[in-house]
Amino acid sequence: MRYEGNIFRPPSEAYSLLVQVTVGCTHNKCTFCSMYKDKQFHIRKLDDILEDLAWARRHYARVERIFLCDGDALALSVNKLMPILNYIRENFPECERVTAYARAEDALRKTDEELKQLYEAGLTMAYVGAESGSEKVLEDIHKGETRQQLIDGVKKIEASGMKASVTFISGLAGKAGWEEHAIESGKMISEMSPSYVALLTLIVDPSVPMAKDIESGKMELLSAEEVMKETLLMLENTNVTRKCVFRSNHASNYLSLKGNLPDDKERMMEQIREAMSNHMFKDEMFRAL
Ligand code: SF4
């Protein structure tokens, strides 16, 4: 299996076969993100992708999950994705799911029928980084997508049959904007109603533009206690009416939370209050990306 540069995947794809179909991220401008800064976005040749899949078929007896890398593989057109999905379906009959990172705009550029076609060909989930529901925060971090585009993109993915797993980042607005970030993120989750929400906590790599804002004092990072206060406010403002699996159990989080919204909302809020009153947070030295 051949890879170009560092490879990233969601935690839930730890046991998946990772196949690079694109290299880098089409946007690559978010101020907090260091993942693909060393890569110029390009699409891999179909022959190379199929050769890698054939290699995997020869070497692995059972492949139940495949994750298409890199940053937003859904940027590929349907014409380019379909031969890959068809090859997987024909050669990996045991494969239960194929997933990929996506930007909301990748979904918005496709028609409803195209997304449905991809879903029916086996692409069952897209991981979308919303990061924040606040328009101001999205502008500040150079997300390159508006609040409405993120909501519409996620809704469109879910309407196709695919599941959307949407990421938000605690602490992303620093001390100046935490309340708006929390309230608007909660409202955004309620409005987009994704199947999954993953809440990470900000860890700033020294190489990213946001690190300069922290160094200059333009942005002040939240303490563990403040992050928990922000999460509490976000959950308070999250009111979904259909099941949403909520996970905040990433290595970057100060407190591990798991539950299904709306049923477990009160329990998770109580867990946060309890951790705050006992100061029971993960030590800074154990946090990682
Ligand atoms: S956060 Fe996502 S969209 Fe933004 S630069 Fe990183 S990979 Fe690209």
py3Dmol code that shows the C-alpha trace and the ligand (Angstrom):
import py3Dmol

protein = """\
ATOM      1  CA  MET A   1       0.000   0.000   0.000  1.00  0.00           C
ATOM      2  CA  ARG A   2       1.477   3.346  -1.032  1.00  0.00           C
ATOM      3  CA  TYR A   3       0.906   6.600   0.870  1.00  0.00           C
ATOM      4  CA  GLU A   4       1.933  10.176   0.164  1.00  0.00           C
ATOM      5  CA  GLY A   5       2.851  12.168   3.289  1.00  0.00           C
ATOM      6  CA  ASN A   6       1.217  11.809   6.703  1.00  0.00           C
ATOM      7  CA  ILE A   7      -2.101  10.003   6.802  1.00  0.00           C
ATOM      8  CA  PHE A   8      -5.007  11.021   9.052  1.00  0.00           C
ATOM      9  CA  ARG A   9      -8.217   9.193   9.874  1.00  0.00           C
ATOM     10  CA  PRO A  10     -11.075   9.589  12.361  1.00  0.00           C
ATOM     11  CA  PRO A  11     -10.622   7.584  15.618  1.00  0.00           C
ATOM     12  CA  SER A  12     -13.518   5.317  14.641  1.00  0.00           C
ATOM     13  CA  GLU A  13     -11.576   4.195  11.540  1.00  0.00           C
ATOM     14  CA  ALA A  14      -8.726   2.726  13.601  1.00  0.00           C
ATOM     15  CA  TYR A  15      -9.256  -0.747  12.115  1.00  0.00           C
ATOM     16  CA  SER A  16     -10.153   0.328   8.583  1.00  0.00           C
ATOM     17  CA  LEU A  17      -8.110  -0.163   5.459  1.00  0.00           C
ATOM     18  CA  LEU A  18      -6.857   3.338   4.597  1.00  0.00           C
ATOM     19  CA  VAL A  19      -6.767   4.053   0.874  1.00  0.00           C
ATOM     20  CA  GLN A  20      -5.550   7.397  -0.386  1.00  0.00           C
ATOM     21  CA  VAL A  21      -7.719   8.547  -3.288  1.00  0.00           C
ATOM     22  CA  THR A  22      -6.866  12.249  -3.038  1.00  0.00           C
ATOM     23  CA  VAL A  23      -3.803  13.863  -1.525  1.00  0.00           C
ATOM     24  CA  GLY A  24      -4.208  16.838   0.837  1.00  0.00           C
ATOM     25  CA  CYS A  25      -7.241  19.057   1.373  1.00  0.00           C
ATOM     26  CA  THR A  26      -8.964  21.182  -1.288  1.00  0.00           C
ATOM     27  CA  HIS A  27      -9.220  24.087   1.160  1.00  0.00           C
ATOM     28  CA  ASN A  28      -6.160  23.759   3.402  1.00  0.00           C
ATOM     29  CA  LYS A  29      -6.604  27.222   4.970  1.00  0.00           C
ATOM     30  CA  CYS A  30      -8.136  26.622   8.413  1.00  0.00           C
ATOM     31  CA  THR A  31      -6.016  28.519  10.925  1.00  0.00           C
ATOM     32  CA  PHE A  32      -5.997  25.747  13.562  1.00  0.00           C
ATOM     33  CA  CYS A  33      -5.273  22.809  11.243  1.00  0.00           C
ATOM     34  CA  SER A  34      -1.838  21.404  10.518  1.00  0.00           C
ATOM     35  CA  MET A  35      -2.897  18.134   8.888  1.00  0.00           C
ATOM     36  CA  TYR A  36      -2.191  18.735   5.208  1.00  0.00           C
ATOM     37  CA  LYS A  37      -0.125  21.925   5.209  1.00  0.00           C
ATOM     38  CA  ASP A  38       2.786  20.072   3.595  1.00  0.00           C
ATOM     39  CA  LYS A  39       0.681  18.796   0.706  1.00  0.00           C
ATOM     40  CA  GLN A  40      -0.618  20.361  -2.487  1.00  0.00           C
ATOM     41  CA  PHE A  41      -4.080  18.958  -3.209  1.00  0.00           C
ATOM     42  CA  HIS A  42      -4.244  16.512  -6.091  1.00  0.00           C
ATOM     43  CA  ILE A  43      -6.209  13.503  -7.192  1.00  0.00           C
ATOM     44  CA  ARG A  44      -4.440  10.154  -7.424  1.00  0.00           C
ATOM     45  CA  LYS A  45      -4.574   8.255 -10.695  1.00  0.00           C
ATOM     46  CA  LEU A  46      -7.384   5.713 -10.784  1.00  0.00           C
ATOM     47  CA  ASP A  47      -4.970   2.963 -11.878  1.00  0.00           C
ATOM     48  CA  ASP A  48      -2.772   3.602  -8.829  1.00  0.00           C
ATOM     49  CA  ILE A  49      -5.776   3.509  -6.470  1.00  0.00           C
ATOM     50  CA  LEU A  50      -7.039   0.244  -7.977  1.00  0.00           C
ATOM     51  CA  GLU A  51      -3.532  -1.235  -7.831  1.00  0.00           C
ATOM     52  CA  ASP A  52      -3.384  -0.424  -4.102  1.00  0.00           C
ATOM     53  CA  LEU A  53      -6.790  -1.996  -3.548  1.00  0.00           C
ATOM     54  CA  ALA A  54      -5.668  -5.106  -5.453  1.00  0.00           C
ATOM     55  CA  TRP A  55      -2.539  -5.261  -3.257  1.00  0.00           C
ATOM     56  CA  ALA A  56      -4.743  -5.068  -0.148  1.00  0.00           C
ATOM     57  CA  ARG A  57      -6.974  -7.833  -1.510  1.00  0.00           C
ATOM     58  CA  ARG A  58      -3.945 -10.086  -1.930  1.00  0.00           C
ATOM     59  CA  HIS A  59      -2.593  -9.340   1.557  1.00  0.00           C
ATOM     60  CA  TYR A  60      -5.657  -9.063   3.810  1.00  0.00           C
ATOM     61  CA  ALA A  61      -8.090 -11.942   4.196  1.00  0.00           C
ATOM     62  CA  ARG A  62     -10.889  -9.814   5.610  1.00  0.00           C
ATOM     63  CA  VAL A  63     -11.481  -6.085   5.110  1.00  0.00           C
ATOM     64  CA  GLU A  64     -14.672  -4.950   6.788  1.00  0.00           C
ATOM     65  CA  ARG A  65     -14.145  -1.198   6.598  1.00  0.00           C
ATOM     66  CA  ILE A  66     -12.414   1.071   4.129  1.00  0.00           C
ATOM     67  CA  PHE A  67     -11.652   4.754   4.719  1.00  0.00           C
ATOM     68  CA  LEU A  68     -10.898   6.894   1.673  1.00  0.00           C
ATOM     69  CA  CYS A  69      -8.161   9.439   2.488  1.00  0.00           C
ATOM     70  CA  ASP A  70      -7.164  12.361   2.457  1.00  0.00           C
ATOM     71  CA  GLY A  71      -8.772  15.566   3.693  1.00  0.00           C
ATOM     72  CA  ASP A  72     -11.967  15.608   1.669  1.00  0.00           C
ATOM     73  CA  ALA A  73     -12.205  12.633  -0.658  1.00  0.00           C
ATOM     74  CA  LEU A  74     -15.839  13.564  -1.355  1.00  0.00           C
ATOM     75  CA  ALA A  75     -14.404  16.391  -3.461  1.00  0.00           C
ATOM     76  CA  LEU A  76     -13.929  13.776  -6.177  1.00  0.00           C
ATOM     77  CA  SER A  77     -16.602  13.798  -8.854  1.00  0.00           C
ATOM     78  CA  VAL A  78     -19.098  10.947  -9.015  1.00  0.00           C
ATOM     79  CA  ASN A  79     -17.391   9.775 -12.223  1.00  0.00           C
ATOM     80  CA  LYS A  80     -14.138   9.360 -10.324  1.00  0.00           C
ATOM     81  CA  LEU A  81     -15.631   7.867  -7.152  1.00  0.00           C
ATOM     82  CA  MET A  82     -17.905   5.293  -8.786  1.00  0.00           C
ATOM     83  CA  PRO A  83     -15.146   3.075 -10.311  1.00  0.00           C
ATOM     84  CA  ILE A  84     -13.441   2.981  -6.879  1.00  0.00           C
ATOM     85  CA  LEU A  85     -16.664   2.063  -5.061  1.00  0.00           C
ATOM     86  CA  ASN A  86     -17.576  -0.489  -7.734  1.00  0.00           C
ATOM     87  CA  TYR A  87     -14.135  -2.102  -7.483  1.00  0.00           C
ATOM     88  CA  ILE A  88     -14.514  -2.336  -3.700  1.00  0.00           C
ATOM     89  CA  ARG A  89     -17.980  -3.870  -4.017  1.00  0.00           C
ATOM     90  CA  GLU A  90     -16.783  -6.492  -6.502  1.00  0.00           C
ATOM     91  CA  ASN A  91     -13.507  -7.386  -4.797  1.00  0.00           C
ATOM     92  CA  PHE A  92     -14.287  -6.894  -1.092  1.00  0.00           C
ATOM     93  CA  PRO A  93     -17.742  -8.470  -0.695  1.00  0.00           C
ATOM     94  CA  GLU A  94     -17.178  -8.634   3.098  1.00  0.00           C
ATOM     95  CA  CYS A  95     -16.679  -4.842   3.319  1.00  0.00           C
ATOM     96  CA  GLU A  96     -19.494  -3.392   5.433  1.00  0.00           C
ATOM     97  CA  ARG A  97     -18.787   0.282   4.995  1.00  0.00           C
ATOM     98  CA  VAL A  98     -16.771   2.789   3.005  1.00  0.00           C
ATOM     99  CA  THR A  99     -16.335   6.247   4.519  1.00  0.00           C
ATOM    100  CA  ALA A 100     -14.493   9.495   3.794  1.00  0.00           C
ATOM    101  CA  TYR A 101     -13.839  12.990   5.084  1.00  0.00           C
ATOM    102  CA  ALA A 102     -15.924  15.622   3.315  1.00  0.00           C
ATOM    103  CA  ARG A 103     -16.386  19.353   3.216  1.00  0.00           C
ATOM    104  CA  ALA A 104     -19.981  20.541   3.170  1.00  0.00           C
ATOM    105  CA  GLU A 105     -19.307  22.224  -0.166  1.00  0.00           C
ATOM    106  CA  ASP A 106     -18.311  18.834  -1.660  1.00  0.00           C
ATOM    107  CA  ALA A 107     -21.827  17.615  -0.898  1.00  0.00           C
ATOM    108  CA  LEU A 108     -23.455  20.858  -2.052  1.00  0.00           C
ATOM    109  CA  ARG A 109     -21.705  20.623  -5.448  1.00  0.00           C
ATOM    110  CA  LYS A 110     -23.318  17.237  -6.049  1.00  0.00           C
ATOM    111  CA  THR A 111     -26.964  16.643  -6.918  1.00  0.00           C
ATOM    112  CA  ASP A 112     -29.241  14.685  -4.578  1.00  0.00           C
ATOM    113  CA  GLU A 113     -29.240  11.847  -7.121  1.00  0.00           C
ATOM    114  CA  GLU A 114     -25.431  11.769  -7.275  1.00  0.00           C
ATOM    115  CA  LEU A 115     -25.106  11.509  -3.493  1.00  0.00           C
ATOM    116  CA  LYS A 116     -27.731   8.771  -3.470  1.00  0.00           C
ATOM    117  CA  GLN A 117     -25.826   6.940  -6.212  1.00  0.00           C
ATOM    118  CA  LEU A 118     -22.649   7.071  -4.076  1.00  0.00           C
ATOM    119  CA  TYR A 119     -24.554   5.841  -1.043  1.00  0.00           C
ATOM    120  CA  GLU A 120     -26.050   2.948  -2.983  1.00  0.00           C
ATOM    121  CA  ALA A 121     -22.570   2.073  -4.280  1.00  0.00           C
ATOM    122  CA  GLY A 122     -21.372   1.666  -0.672  1.00  0.00           C
ATOM    123  CA  LEU A 123     -20.239   5.081   0.580  1.00  0.00           C
ATOM    124  CA  THR A 124     -22.189   4.999   3.813  1.00  0.00           C
ATOM    125  CA  MET A 125     -20.725   7.783   5.926  1.00  0.00           C
ATOM    126  CA  ALA A 126     -19.053  11.178   5.535  1.00  0.00           C
ATOM    127  CA  TYR A 127     -17.057  12.897   8.290  1.00  0.00           C
ATOM    128  CA  VAL A 128     -17.619  16.657   8.133  1.00  0.00           C
ATOM    129  CA  GLY A 129     -15.666  19.204  10.151  1.00  0.00           C
ATOM    130  CA  ALA A 130     -18.091  21.977  11.092  1.00  0.00           C
ATOM    131  CA  GLU A 131     -15.870  23.103  13.986  1.00  0.00           C
ATOM    132  CA  SER A 132     -18.307  25.822  15.150  1.00  0.00           C
ATOM    133  CA  GLY A 133     -21.853  26.977  14.629  1.00  0.00           C
ATOM    134  CA  SER A 134     -20.828  30.617  15.005  1.00  0.00           C
ATOM    135  CA  GLU A 135     -20.509  32.588  11.762  1.00  0.00           C
ATOM    136  CA  LYS A 136     -17.885  34.793  13.387  1.00  0.00           C
ATOM    137  CA  VAL A 137     -15.750  31.853  14.502  1.00  0.00           C
ATOM    138  CA  LEU A 138     -16.041  30.254  11.055  1.00  0.00           C
ATOM    139  CA  GLU A 139     -14.755  33.497   9.535  1.00  0.00           C
ATOM    140  CA  ASP A 140     -11.994  33.883  12.119  1.00  0.00           C
ATOM    141  CA  ILE A 141     -10.669  30.355  11.513  1.00  0.00           C
ATOM    142  CA  HIS A 142     -10.908  30.770   7.701  1.00  0.00           C
ATOM    143  CA  LYS A 143     -13.195  27.774   7.393  1.00  0.00           C
ATOM    144  CA  GLY A 144     -14.202  28.904   3.913  1.00  0.00           C
ATOM    145  CA  GLU A 145     -17.779  27.744   4.459  1.00  0.00           C
ATOM    146  CA  THR A 146     -20.709  29.587   6.024  1.00  0.00           C
ATOM    147  CA  ARG A 147     -22.926  28.348   8.815  1.00  0.00           C
ATOM    148  CA  GLN A 148     -25.761  27.838   6.335  1.00  0.00           C
ATOM    149  CA  GLN A 149     -23.567  25.916   3.880  1.00  0.00           C
ATOM    150  CA  LEU A 150     -22.494  23.570   6.677  1.00  0.00           C
ATOM    151  CA  ILE A 151     -26.094  22.978   7.740  1.00  0.00           C
ATOM    152  CA  ASP A 152     -27.276  22.446   4.151  1.00  0.00           C
ATOM    153  CA  GLY A 153     -24.335  20.167   3.290  1.00  0.00           C
ATOM    154  CA  VAL A 154     -24.901  17.915   6.288  1.00  0.00           C
ATOM    155  CA  LYS A 155     -28.651  17.769   5.681  1.00  0.00           C
ATOM    156  CA  LYS A 156     -28.021  16.833   2.063  1.00  0.00           C
ATOM    157  CA  ILE A 157     -25.636  14.029   3.071  1.00  0.00           C
ATOM    158  CA  GLU A 158     -28.180  12.644   5.541  1.00  0.00           C
ATOM    159  CA  ALA A 159     -31.014  12.897   2.993  1.00  0.00           C
ATOM    160  CA  SER A 160     -29.033  10.706   0.564  1.00  0.00           C
ATOM    161  CA  GLY A 161     -29.039   7.796   3.021  1.00  0.00           C
ATOM    162  CA  MET A 162     -25.425   8.346   4.128  1.00  0.00           C
ATOM    163  CA  LYS A 163     -24.742   9.150   7.753  1.00  0.00           C
ATOM    164  CA  ALA A 164     -22.952  12.379   8.621  1.00  0.00           C
ATOM    165  CA  SER A 165     -20.497  12.475  11.501  1.00  0.00           C
ATOM    166  CA  VAL A 166     -19.906  16.133  12.325  1.00  0.00           C
ATOM    167  CA  THR A 167     -16.972  17.460  14.324  1.00  0.00           C
ATOM    168  CA  PHE A 168     -17.003  20.504  16.594  1.00  0.00           C
ATOM    169  CA  ILE A 169     -14.013  21.851  18.537  1.00  0.00           C
ATOM    170  CA  SER A 170     -14.235  23.023  22.148  1.00  0.00           C
ATOM    171  CA  GLY A 171     -12.211  26.112  22.954  1.00  0.00           C
ATOM    172  CA  LEU A 172     -11.972  27.203  19.326  1.00  0.00           C
ATOM    173  CA  ALA A 173     -13.160  30.760  20.028  1.00  0.00           C
ATOM    174  CA  GLY A 174     -10.908  31.277  23.048  1.00  0.00           C
ATOM    175  CA  LYS A 175     -11.979  33.318  26.068  1.00  0.00           C
ATOM    176  CA  ALA A 176     -13.457  36.137  23.978  1.00  0.00           C
ATOM    177  CA  GLY A 177     -15.981  34.078  22.046  1.00  0.00           C
ATOM    178  CA  TRP A 178     -16.740  30.924  24.017  1.00  0.00           C
ATOM    179  CA  GLU A 179     -20.373  31.741  24.794  1.00  0.00           C
ATOM    180  CA  GLU A 180     -21.337  32.458  21.211  1.00  0.00           C
ATOM    181  CA  HIS A 181     -19.359  29.404  20.030  1.00  0.00           C
ATOM    182  CA  ALA A 182     -21.194  27.172  22.529  1.00  0.00           C
ATOM    183  CA  ILE A 183     -24.698  28.514  21.904  1.00  0.00           C
ATOM    184  CA  GLU A 184     -24.415  28.616  18.110  1.00  0.00           C
ATOM    185  CA  SER A 185     -22.798  25.169  17.920  1.00  0.00           C
ATOM    186  CA  GLY A 186     -25.642  23.716  19.981  1.00  0.00           C
ATOM    187  CA  LYS A 187     -28.181  25.404  17.726  1.00  0.00           C
ATOM    188  CA  MET A 188     -26.355  24.197  14.624  1.00  0.00           C
ATOM    189  CA  ILE A 189     -26.419  20.574  15.811  1.00  0.00           C
ATOM    190  CA  SER A 190     -30.159  20.949  16.474  1.00  0.00           C
ATOM    191  CA  GLU A 191     -30.725  22.324  12.994  1.00  0.00           C
ATOM    192  CA  MET A 192     -28.540  19.950  10.969  1.00  0.00           C
ATOM    193  CA  SER A 193     -29.569  16.897  13.024  1.00  0.00           C
ATOM    194  CA  PRO A 194     -26.633  14.646  12.069  1.00  0.00           C
ATOM    195  CA  SER A 195     -26.426  10.956  12.963  1.00  0.00           C
ATOM    196  CA  TYR A 196     -23.175  11.550  14.876  1.00  0.00           C
ATOM    197  CA  VAL A 197     -21.450  14.463  16.606  1.00  0.00           C
ATOM    198  CA  ALA A 198     -17.816  14.298  17.704  1.00  0.00           C
ATOM    199  CA  LEU A 199     -16.598  17.023  20.037  1.00  0.00           C
ATOM    200  CA  LEU A 200     -12.823  17.454  20.173  1.00  0.00           C
ATOM    201  CA  THR A 201     -10.902  19.982  22.263  1.00  0.00           C
ATOM    202  CA  LEU A 202      -8.525  22.494  20.741  1.00  0.00           C
ATOM    203  CA  ILE A 203      -4.818  21.650  20.809  1.00  0.00           C
ATOM    204  CA  VAL A 204      -2.744  24.125  18.836  1.00  0.00           C
ATOM    205  CA  ASP A 205       0.245  22.892  16.888  1.00  0.00           C
ATOM    206  CA  PRO A 206       3.019  25.550  17.001  1.00  0.00           C
ATOM    207  CA  SER A 207       3.207  25.568  13.185  1.00  0.00           C
ATOM    208  CA  VAL A 208      -0.355  26.767  12.506  1.00  0.00           C
ATOM    209  CA  PRO A 209      -1.431  30.434  12.070  1.00  0.00           C
ATOM    210  CA  MET A 210      -3.577  30.305  15.235  1.00  0.00           C
ATOM    211  CA  ALA A 211      -0.411  29.745  17.292  1.00  0.00           C
ATOM    212  CA  LYS A 212       0.715  33.291  16.405  1.00  0.00           C
ATOM    213  CA  ASP A 213      -2.576  34.738  17.715  1.00  0.00           C
ATOM    214  CA  ILE A 214      -2.034  32.899  20.991  1.00  0.00           C
ATOM    215  CA  GLU A 215       1.556  34.044  21.243  1.00  0.00           C
ATOM    216  CA  SER A 216       0.592  37.681  20.579  1.00  0.00           C
ATOM    217  CA  GLY A 217      -2.244  37.527  23.114  1.00  0.00           C
ATOM    218  CA  LYS A 218      -4.915  38.087  20.422  1.00  0.00           C
ATOM    219  CA  MET A 219      -6.450  34.759  21.430  1.00  0.00           C
ATOM    220  CA  GLU A 220      -6.553  33.370  24.962  1.00  0.00           C
ATOM    221  CA  LEU A 221      -6.962  29.618  25.401  1.00  0.00           C
ATOM    222  CA  LEU A 222      -9.631  28.259  27.737  1.00  0.00           C
ATOM    223  CA  SER A 223      -8.722  26.362  30.894  1.00  0.00           C
ATOM    224  CA  ALA A 224     -10.078  22.826  31.398  1.00  0.00           C
ATOM    225  CA  GLU A 225     -12.776  24.251  33.653  1.00  0.00           C
ATOM    226  CA  GLU A 226     -13.790  26.830  31.020  1.00  0.00           C
ATOM    227  CA  VAL A 227     -13.908  24.162  28.308  1.00  0.00           C
ATOM    228  CA  MET A 228     -16.344  22.188  30.447  1.00  0.00           C
ATOM    229  CA  LYS A 229     -18.483  25.281  31.016  1.00  0.00           C
ATOM    230  CA  GLU A 230     -18.553  25.785  27.258  1.00  0.00           C
ATOM    231  CA  THR A 231     -19.547  22.141  26.626  1.00  0.00           C
ATOM    232  CA  LEU A 232     -22.313  22.450  29.197  1.00  0.00           C
ATOM    233  CA  LEU A 233     -23.700  25.531  27.443  1.00  0.00           C
ATOM    234  CA  MET A 234     -23.431  23.818  24.069  1.00  0.00           C
ATOM    235  CA  LEU A 235     -25.372  20.788  25.288  1.00  0.00           C
ATOM    236  CA  GLU A 236     -27.984  23.065  26.888  1.00  0.00           C
ATOM    237  CA  ASN A 237     -28.565  24.569  23.451  1.00  0.00           C
ATOM    238  CA  THR A 238     -28.629  21.233  21.616  1.00  0.00           C
ATOM    239  CA  ASN A 239     -32.182  20.102  21.052  1.00  0.00           C
ATOM    240  CA  VAL A 240     -32.394  17.318  18.499  1.00  0.00           C
ATOM    241  CA  THR A 241     -35.573  15.401  17.904  1.00  0.00           C
ATOM    242  CA  ARG A 242     -34.065  12.280  16.323  1.00  0.00           C
ATOM    243  CA  LYS A 243     -31.235  10.124  17.641  1.00  0.00           C
ATOM    244  CA  CYS A 244     -27.772  11.652  17.452  1.00  0.00           C
ATOM    245  CA  VAL A 245     -24.801   9.709  18.807  1.00  0.00           C
ATOM    246  CA  PHE A 246     -22.702  12.204  20.780  1.00  0.00           C
ATOM    247  CA  ARG A 247     -19.047  11.435  21.482  1.00  0.00           C
ATOM    248  CA  SER A 248     -16.502  13.562  23.287  1.00  0.00           C
ATOM    249  CA  ASN A 249     -14.036  10.798  24.063  1.00  0.00           C
ATOM    250  CA  HIS A 250     -11.109  11.823  21.890  1.00  0.00           C
ATOM    251  CA  ALA A 251      -7.556  11.969  23.256  1.00  0.00           C
ATOM    252  CA  SER A 252      -7.799  15.783  23.172  1.00  0.00           C
ATOM    253  CA  ASN A 253     -10.804  15.979  25.535  1.00  0.00           C
ATOM    254  CA  TYR A 254     -10.549  16.803  29.238  1.00  0.00           C
ATOM    255  CA  LEU A 255     -13.539  14.615  30.069  1.00  0.00           C
ATOM    256  CA  SER A 256     -14.868  11.568  28.260  1.00  0.00           C
ATOM    257  CA  LEU A 257     -18.571  11.856  27.366  1.00  0.00           C
ATOM    258  CA  LYS A 258     -20.654   9.336  25.426  1.00  0.00           C
ATOM    259  CA  GLY A 259     -24.349   9.175  24.899  1.00  0.00           C
ATOM    260  CA  ASN A 260     -27.278   9.386  22.552  1.00  0.00           C
ATOM    261  CA  LEU A 261     -29.059  12.694  22.191  1.00  0.00           C
ATOM    262  CA  PRO A 262     -31.677  13.624  23.186  1.00  0.00           C
ATOM    263  CA  ASP A 263     -32.061  10.753  25.719  1.00  0.00           C
ATOM    264  CA  ASP A 264     -28.692  11.092  27.472  1.00  0.00           C
ATOM    265  CA  LYS A 265     -28.419  14.887  27.414  1.00  0.00           C
ATOM    266  CA  GLU A 266     -29.270  15.399  31.087  1.00  0.00           C
ATOM    267  CA  ARG A 267     -26.990  12.567  32.195  1.00  0.00           C
ATOM    268  CA  MET A 268     -24.016  13.974  30.267  1.00  0.00           C
ATOM    269  CA  MET A 269     -24.678  17.483  31.615  1.00  0.00           C
ATOM    270  CA  GLU A 270     -24.758  16.077  35.131  1.00  0.00           C
ATOM    271  CA  GLN A 271     -21.464  14.270  34.452  1.00  0.00           C
ATOM    272  CA  ILE A 272     -19.898  17.608  33.462  1.00  0.00           C
ATOM    273  CA  ARG A 273     -21.253  19.394  36.566  1.00  0.00           C
ATOM    274  CA  GLU A 274     -19.885  16.641  38.766  1.00  0.00           C
ATOM    275  CA  ALA A 275     -16.451  16.752  37.110  1.00  0.00           C
ATOM    276  CA  MET A 276     -16.428  20.544  37.526  1.00  0.00           C
ATOM    277  CA  SER A 277     -17.277  20.407  41.212  1.00  0.00           C
ATOM    278  CA  ASN A 278     -14.612  17.730  41.860  1.00  0.00           C
ATOM    279  CA  HIS A 279     -12.033  19.198  39.410  1.00  0.00           C
ATOM    280  CA  MET A 280     -11.804  15.762  37.774  1.00  0.00           C
ATOM    281  CA  PHE A 281     -10.293  16.514  34.354  1.00  0.00           C
ATOM    282  CA  LYS A 282      -7.679  14.763  32.262  1.00  0.00           C
ATOM    283  CA  ASP A 283      -4.242  16.170  33.027  1.00  0.00           C
ATOM    284  CA  GLU A 284      -2.840  18.418  30.282  1.00  0.00           C
ATOM    285  CA  MET A 285       0.108  16.043  29.756  1.00  0.00           C
ATOM    286  CA  PHE A 286      -2.240  13.224  28.721  1.00  0.00           C
ATOM    287  CA  ARG A 287      -4.073  15.218  26.068  1.00  0.00           C
ATOM    288  CA  ALA A 288      -3.115  14.574  22.454  1.00  0.00           C
ATOM    289  CA  LEU A 289      -4.400  14.914  18.914  1.00  0.00           C
TER     290      LEU A 289
END
"""
ligand_1 = """\
8
SF4
S -9.757 21.550 9.029
Fe -10.409 20.250 7.326
S -11.024 21.741 5.744
Fe -9.785 22.857 7.209
S -7.706 22.783 6.362
Fe -7.896 21.061 7.810
S -8.517 19.326 6.571
Fe -8.884 21.165 5.341
"""
view = py3Dmol.view(width=600, height=400)
view.addModel(protein, "pdb")
view.setStyle({"model": 0}, {"cartoon": {"style": "trace"}})
view.addModel(ligand_1, "xyz")
view.setStyle({"model": 1}, {"stick": {}})
view.zoomTo()
view.show()
